[in-house]
Amino acid sequence: MKMFASTLLLLAALPGAPAFAQAACQPGTYAAPDGDFVVLAKLPSIPAPGLRYLFRDGRRGATSDPDAPLACDAGQVNVKGAAWQPVAFRETPASFDSVGTKMTGMLIEPPGADPTRPLVVMVHGSERSSPIGGIYGYAMAAQRISVFVYDKRGTGGSDGEYTQNFELLAADAAHALEKAREMAAGRFGRAGFFGGSQGGWVAPLAATLTKADYVTVGFGLVASPIEEDREQMVSEVRAVGLGKDAEALVNRLSQATAGLLLSDFDTGYEALDAVRREMADQPWAAKIEGEYSGAIARMPNEELKRIGRARFDNLELIWDYDAVAALRKLDTPLLWVLAGEDREAPIETTRGALLGLAREGKPFDVYLFPRTDHGMFEFTTAADGSRRITRITDGYLKLLGDWIKGSASGKYGRAERLTLR
């Protein structure tokens, strides 16, 4: 998750203005008098001198795009003829120890002194890129929230080996919050976590390891990685209009590949071969992916026995992780935001689990943004069913900011607050 931008309107407002008119854009956060903002940040996928821009309402793109809704000049950004001024955040580098590993981070604090301002630690997803200097931390800080971002172990400036072991990552996040509290002492009120995607497994667990006043999660799962794989395949067959027989077959495939993973690729080959025989007569089966089951099904047993573990099980993932058990330990207020048509993290099991826990009395708020995919992205769909991302859905960033500040109310774009009925 990352990156934002800034700009001016002069030459860019003229028809056919050349791309070099945007060359003055500088990374940073720029605010309008009414509190609206845009973040500009460098992104490897955008050729220099272009920057990624992200508005509070979720519009995103590159400053070098000919139709970019902003223009840059003299250290400010012009949007629809209005000058938006740079925000002077206080940014303090940090280092801390977690489980014998040196970690690096950054505390970002909005201007001014406010001892009631919330503090949030951003818990990453599965990405290997650094969140320091990235777009989402500044999008949160632009809403007058102090933000602590840090490099996941084995990435950026942090030592150690990259891993997807939720328990180890939760320990890192807990130590990050403790460091952030220490650095911001006297300058914040409540403090907690935000986790996106894989961070939805890590952030709630971290909140059981240290004092946290709240947890927020975007497009995460209350399901195991095995269940994620199964639900992805079910989503795939439904997307192309296949029926219950196809769903039952991919469920059996998921069970078979789970057997291999849980045995360290020692046993389970007979069950996998049985499913392969069933799939052989189905022309659609060759296109099934899931998180990993499609690739496993297409790899010969000899290769799976030789390199399957190195190929699929080299990041210490807890395949049968019990996400519900972690949430049952949590009495902290929690906001969970679902992407209604999430293909990477299908929401059926997660939605049911969250609402079930809320009915049991857990202080959980659940929102759903319809017609969005993983990352809270709106999209267009091509004739072949593929999707093209257009923007982050309007209301998502504001919902996160308002809820963390304890002031969530009213409408947030198309968001639906799910009830317990």
N, C-alpha and C positions, 0 to 999 in steps of 0.2 A: 504494500500500500504506500503510494508516495507521490509527491510533487505538485507545485503551483506556479503562478506568473503575474507580471505587471506591465502597463503600457500607456500611450498617449494617442490622441485622435487626429491631430493636424493632417499630415500627409496621408495617413491611413484612411481618412474619411473620404478622400478623393477617389473617384472611379478609376479602377486600374492601377491603384497605387502599388509601386514595386515593393517586394519583400524587404529590401534594405531599409525601408522607412521604419521598420520595427527594430533596428539594430541597437537602439539605445536601451532596450529593456534590461533591467537588472534583477537578479533573484531577490526575493523579499516578499513581505506581506503589505498590502496597500488597503487602506480603509476609507470608506465613504463616511460623510458626517452622520448618516443614519445608522451606522454600525455594520452595514454590508461590507464585504471584503473580497479580495482576490489574492491568492497566493501564486507566486511565480517561482519555479525551481528548475534546475538543470535536470535533464533526463537523458540517459544514453541513447534512447531511441529517437530523440529529436535533434536533428543536426544543428550545430552552433551556427549563428547566435540565437537560434530559437530556444524558447523555454516552455515548459508545461505551465499552463494556467489552470486554476481551479477556483471557481466562484463559490460563495456560500450556498447558492441554490443548486450546485452540482454541475453546472456547465463546465466543460473541460476541453482542452485542445492545445495547440501550439501557438505561441505569439507570432510565429512566422506564417501561419495560415492566412490566406488573403482575406478571409471573412472573420478574422479574430475580432471579438467585440470590444477591443480595447487597443490603446496605443500608448507608447512610452516616450517620455521626454523629460530631461532635466530632473531625474530622480523621482518622478511621480508617474501616475497612470491616469489616463483620461478614459472615462467610460461614458458614452452618450453625452460628450461635451463637458462632463463634470470631472474635476481634478480629485483623484483619490490619493491620499498622502501615505508615505511609508510609515510603518509601525516600528518603533524602536524597542524591540524586545531586549530584555536582559538575558544573555546566554552564557552559561557557566559550564565549562567542560568538567567531566567527573570521571573518576575511576573507583571501582569497588571490587571487593573479593566475594566470590560465590563458589562454594564447594572447592576451594583451593585454586580457583581460576580467576585471573585478573580480567575484569570487564570494563568497557569504556562506555560513557554516556554523555548526555547533555541535558542540563536543566534550562528550560525556556520559560521566562516569566514575563507577563505583560507589563507595560509601563505602570508606574504608580505603586503606592503601598496599600495593600488591602489584606488584613489578617484573616478575613473570612473567605478569601478566594479559594476555590477548590484546586486540588492537585491531582493529576492523573498520570499514571505510568502506562505507557503504550506497550502492550505485549504483542510481539509480532506474530505473523502467520508463518508459513513454511518457507518464505522467501529467504534468500541469502544476501540480499542487498541491505545496505545500512539505512536505518531510518533517520540518522543524524543528517540534517540538511534537507530531509524529505518533506513532502507536501502535507501529509496528514497531521503531523505534530504542530505545524504552524496553523493549520485550519482549526485546530482545537484551541491553540493559544490566542488566535484572533478573536475568540469568543470569551476572552478574559478568564482563561483557565491556565494555571501553571502546568507545564507539561514536562515529563521526564522521558526521554527516549534513550535507548541503549542498543548497542550492537549485540545481537544474539551470539552466544559462544561459537567460536570458530568462524566468525564473519567480521568484516570491518576491522576495527581496532581491538576486538576482544580476543583473548587467548582461548585455548581449548579446541576441541573437535566439534564440528557441526553435528547436531543430533536432532532427532525428533522424539526424544524420550520426554514425555510430558512431565514426569515427576522431577527430572533434573531441570527442565526449563521452568517449572513452577518455582523451584528453589531459587533460580536466578531472578525471576520476577519478584519474588518476595524480598530478596536482598536489594533489588533495585528500588523498591518502594521504601525500604528502610533508609537507603542512601538519600533518596529524594526528600524524605521527611527531615533528615539531618541537615541537608543543604538549605532547605526552605524554611527552617525553624522560625516561627514568629510571623511568617508571611503567607500562611495558608490556613484554611479551615478544615474541611473534611478531605480525605485522601483515599484514592482507590485505583482501580485498574480499568483499562479498556483493552479488550482482546478482539482481533478480527480473524475470521477464518480459523486456522489452527489455534489461534489465541483463545478461541472459545473453549477449548479443552484446558488450556494452561491457566488462564486468568482466574476462573473460579477455584481451581486447585490451589493457586498461589494465595488466594484470600483465606484459605484454611490454615496457612502456614505463618501468617503474620497479621497484624491488625490492619484491616481494611474497612473503610466506612461504606463502600459501595463497589459494585462490579458492573461494567457494561460490556456487552458482546454484540458484535455485528457479524451476521452471516456465518455463525459457527454451528456446531453440531452437538446435540445431546444423544450421541450414538457412538459406537465404537468404530474404528477404522474398517473393521470387517463389515459392519452394517452400512457404513458409507459406501463401500464398494458395491454392495448388493443394491442399495437404493439408487445408485447411479445407473446401474444396468437396467433396473426396472424403469427408471425415467427414460432411458434410451429407447426401450421397446415401446413404451407408451407414446413417445414423441413421433414414431413412425406408424402409429395406429395398429400395432399388434395387440393381440388379446391375451387372455388369462393363461393359455398354454405357453406362450412365450415368456410370460412373467414367471411361471412355475419353473421353466427350464433355466432361466438365469438365476433363480433362487437356488436351484440345485448346483449350478456352477459355482456360486458364491460359497456354498457349504463345502464343496470339494476343494476349492483353492484355500479356504480357511483351514481345512485339515492339514494341508501342506505347510502353511505358514506357522501354525501352532506346533507342528512337530519338527520345526527347523528343516523342512524338506526331507524328512526321513521316511514318513509314511503318508498314505493317502492317494497313492497313484492309481489304485484300482477304481476308487470312486471317481477320480478325474477322468479316467479312460471311459467309464460308463457314460458320463455326461458328454464327452467328446463324441461318442457314437450317436447319441441323441441329436447333437448339434449338426452332425454331418449332413443331414437331409434338409437343413434349414438354411436357405440362401442368405438370410439376414444375419446369421450367427457369426459370420466372418468379420462383420463390422462392429461387433460388441466390444466395448472397451472396459467400462467400469473404471475403478481406480487402478486395478492391476490384473483382474481376473481374465480379461480378454487376452492380454499379453502372455499370461501363464498358460492359458488353454492352447495357444498357438506355438508354444515352445515344446520340443520333443522331451520326453521323460529323461533321456540320457543327459540332455543339457540342464534340465531342472535339477537333477541329482548332483551334477558337477558344479554349476554356477548359479543355481536358483537363489540360494541364500544371499550370495554376494550381489545379485542383480536386484532382488526385491526386498531383502530384509537386512540392509546394511546401515540403518539409521536408528536402531534401538526403539523402533515404534512399538508401543504396547497395543497389539492388534485387537485384543478383547477388552480394552479399557472400559471401565464402568463409569461413564460420565454421570449417570444418575446418582450413584453412590457419593460422588464428590459433591454434587449439588445438595444432597440431603444433609451434608455436614455444614452447609452454608446457611447462616441466619442473617447474612448481610443483604441489604436491598440490592436487587439486581434488575438491570434492564437488558432484555434480549431482543434484537431486531432481526427479523427474518426477511430474506429475499423470496418473494412468492413463487418464482419459477426458477429456483436455483438448481442448475444442472450438476454443479460440482459438489454441493452439499444439500441434497434434497431434504425438504423440511418436514415430511410427514411424521417420522418418528420423533424428531426434535420438538415439533409443535405439540404433539400429544404429551410428551414427557414434561414439558414446561408447564402446560396448563394443568396437568395432573399434580405437579408439585405445588402450584399456586393454590389449587383446591385444598391441598393439605395444610395450607396456612403459610407457605413460604412467601416472603415479601418480594415477589417477582412481578415485573411489568413486561408484557410481551406485545410487541408491535410487529406488523407485517406490512411491507410495501408490495402491492401487487404489480405484476408485470415487470419484475426485476430479476436479474440473474446475480450470480456470485459477485460480491463486491458492491452490491446495491446498484448495479449498473442497469439502466434502461437499454433496450436493444431493438434492432430491426431483424426480421427473420427472412432469410432467402428461400427460394423455392425448394432447395435441397434440405431445408431445416436448420442450416447453419445460422449463427447469430453474429451480428456486428454491433459492438458496443457503441453507444452514442454519448452517454453522460451518466454521472451519478444522479440518482433520482432526487428530485427537489424535496427538501424537508428532512432528509436523512442527517446531514451534518448538523443542522439546527436542533433536531431532536436530541442528538447525542449531547450537544453543548448545554441545552436547557435542562435536560434530565440530570446531568452531572452537577449543575448549579442548583438543583432542587426546584426549578421553576417551569417544568414541562407542563404545558396546558394548551388547549385549542388544537387546531389542525396543523399537520406537518405534511404538506403535499398530499399525496394519495394514501398516506399511512392509515392503517386500521389498527386500533388498539383492541387486542383480542380479549374477549370476555370469558368468564369461567363457565358459561352455560354449555 
